[in-house]
Amino acid sequence: MATKPRDVVGLIHAQHTDIARLLGRVSTDTPAERETSWCELRRLIAVHETAEQEVVYPILRSLSEEGRRIADARAAEEAEGIKVLSQLEDLDPTSAEFARLFEDFRPAVAKHSHAEEDEVLPLLLSTQDADRRRRMAETFVMAEQAAPTHAHPHAGTSATAHIVTGPALTIMDHVRDALHQT
């Protein structure tokens, strides 16, 4: 991201833009180039979805029945996405099998981002004042910094599950990432 968004709505929107860019790169990179783009995309999705579960969705659920419905629908999409993300992580990014599964994953991620842009972000704008959205952005960034960097589909997707399992998974992921880079 070139500029630092001032509030959680701008932050999420900017990350959706980054995710869309990376989805395109993974699809168009040569197999030899794909691993770098894929690792960046995988990490961004993992931390982004964790922060939404911890920061955004609890607030939406507290607003109204409509907020709960929206949060639950987006969380269900994320749970499915995390399963596929985990399957993709188990594949060689240069393989044809990865490319086939990724081409199924790509439109689902785009659809999820669009649903958030159409429902989640407007709801945040209409119910949270500018100061609250700014504080949410700060909390969102902190949640991302503490989030696991890989998909963990069996760890749960609720804010409570992230708080309970997140620290151990984050440590494991950081070790895994460090070992992979050496």
C-alpha positions in Angstrom: 0.0 0.0 0.0 1.4 3.4 -1.0 -0.5 5.5 1.5 -1.6 4.6 5.0 -5.4 4.7 5.1 -6.9 6.8 7.9 -9.7 4.4 8.9 -10.7 0.8 8.8 -12.8 1.2 5.7 -9.9 2.7 3.7 -7.6 0.0 5.1 -9.8 -2.9 4.1 -10.5 -1.3 0.7 -6.7 -0.9 0.1 -6.1 -4.5 1.0 -8.8 -5.7 -1.3 -7.1 -3.8 -4.1 -3.8 -5.5 -3.1 -5.5 -8.9 -3.0 -7.0 -8.3 -6.5 -3.6 -7.3 -7.9 -1.9 -10.4 -6.4 -4.7 -12.7 -7.6 -4.0 -11.4 -11.1 -0.2 -11.8 -10.7 -0.5 -15.4 -9.5 -2.7 -16.2 -12.4 -0.4 -14.6 -15.0 3.0 -15.3 -13.6 5.0 -18.0 -15.2 5.2 -21.1 -13.0 8.7 -20.2 -12.0 7.6 -16.7 -10.8 4.4 -17.8 -9.2 5.8 -18.9 -5.8 6.8 -15.3 -4.8 3.4 -13.8 -5.7 1.6 -16.8 -4.2 3.4 -16.4 -0.8 2.6 -12.7 -0.7 -1.1 -13.4 -1.5 -1.4 -16.3 1.0 0.1 -14.2 3.8 -2.1 -11.2 3.0 -5.3 -13.2 2.9 -4.5 -15.1 6.1 -3.8 -12.0 8.2 -6.5 -9.9 6.6 -9.2 -12.5 7.3 -8.0 -13.0 10.9 -8.2 -9.2 11.5 -11.7 -9.0 10.1 -12.8 -11.9 12.4 -11.3 -10.2 15.4 -12.1 -6.5 14.8 -14.8 -6.0 12.2 -17.3 -8.9 12.5 -17.8 -8.6 16.3 -18.8 -5.0 15.8 -21.1 -5.8 12.9 -22.8 -8.5 15.0 -23.4 -6.1 17.8 -25.2 -3.6 15.6 -28.3 -5.4 14.5 -29.7 -8.6 13.2 -28.8 -7.4 9.7 -25.2 -6.8 10.9 -25.1 -10.3 12.3 -26.4 -11.7 9.1 -23.8 -9.9 7.0 -20.9 -10.8 9.4 -22.0 -14.5 9.5 -22.3 -14.7 5.7 -18.8 -13.2 5.2 -17.4 -15.4 7.9 -18.8 -18.5 6.2 -17.3 -17.5 2.9 -13.9 -17.0 4.7 -14.1 -20.4 6.3 -14.6 -22.0 2.9 -11.8 -19.9 1.5 -9.4 -20.9 4.3 -10.0 -24.5 3.4 -9.1 -24.0 -0.2 -6.1 -21.7 0.8 -4.9 -24.6 2.9 -5.3 -27.1 0.0 -3.3 -24.7 -2.2 -0.6 -24.4 0.4 -0.1 -28.2 0.2 0.5 -28.0 -3.6 3.6 -27.0 -5.6 2.8 -23.5 -7.0 4.4 -24.5 -10.3 2.1 -27.5 -10.7 -0.9 -27.8 -13.1 -3.0 -29.0 -10.1 -2.2 -25.7 -8.2 -3.1 -23.7 -11.3 -6.5 -25.5 -11.7 -7.4 -25.1 -8.0 -6.3 -21.5 -8.0 -8.5 -20.6 -10.9 -11.5 -21.9 -8.9 -10.3 -20.0 -5.8 -9.7 -16.7 -7.6 -13.3 -15.8 -8.4 -14.5 -16.9 -4.9 -12.0 -14.4 -3.3 -13.1 -11.7 -5.7 -16.8 -12.3 -5.0 -16.1 -12.2 -1.2 -14.2 -8.9 -1.5 -17.0 -7.4 -3.6 -19.6 -8.5 -1.0 -17.5 -6.8 1.7 -17.2 -3.7 -0.4 -21.0 -3.7 -1.0 -22.2 -4.6 2.5 -19.6 -4.5 5.2 -17.9 -1.2 4.4 -21.1 0.8 3.9 -22.4 -0.5 7.2 -19.2 0.6 9.0 -19.4 4.0 7.3 -23.0 4.5 8.4 -22.7 3.3 11.9 -19.2 4.1 13.1 -17.9 7.7 13.4 -14.6 8.7 11.9 -12.7 8.5 15.3 -14.1 5.0 15.9 -13.1 3.9 12.3 -9.6 5.3 12.9 -9.2 3.3 16.1 -10.6 0.2 14.4 -7.9 0.6 11.8 -5.2 0.7 14.5 -6.6 -2.4 16.1 -6.9 -4.1 12.7 -3.2 -3.5 12.0 -2.3 -4.9 15.5 -4.5 -7.9 14.9 -2.7 -8.5 11.5 0.7 -8.3 13.2 -0.3 -11.0 15.7 -2.1 -13.2 13.1 -1.0 -16.5 11.7 0.5 -16.1 8.2 -0.8 -19.5 6.9 -4.3 -21.0 6.6 -5.4 -23.1 9.6 -8.8 -24.4 8.6 -9.2 -26.6 11.7 -8.4 -23.8 14.2 -11.8 -22.1 13.9 -12.7 -18.8 12.5 -14.4 -17.0 15.4 -12.7 -14.1 17.2 -12.5 -16.3 20.3 -10.8 -19.1 18.3 -8.3 -16.6 16.9 -7.5 -15.2 20.4 -7.1 -18.7 21.9 -5.1 -20.4 19.1 -3.6 -17.4 17.3 -0.5 -16.8 19.3 0.7 -20.4 19.1 -0.1 -20.6 15.4 1.6 -17.3 14.7 4.8 -18.5 16.3 4.7 -21.7 14.3 4.0 -19.8 11.1 6.9 -17.4 11.7 9.3 -20.3 12.3 7.9 -22.0 9.1 8.3 -18.8 7.1 11.9 -18.4 8.4 12.8 -21.9 7.6 11.3 -21.7 4.1 13.4 -18.5 3.3 16.7 -20.2 4.2 
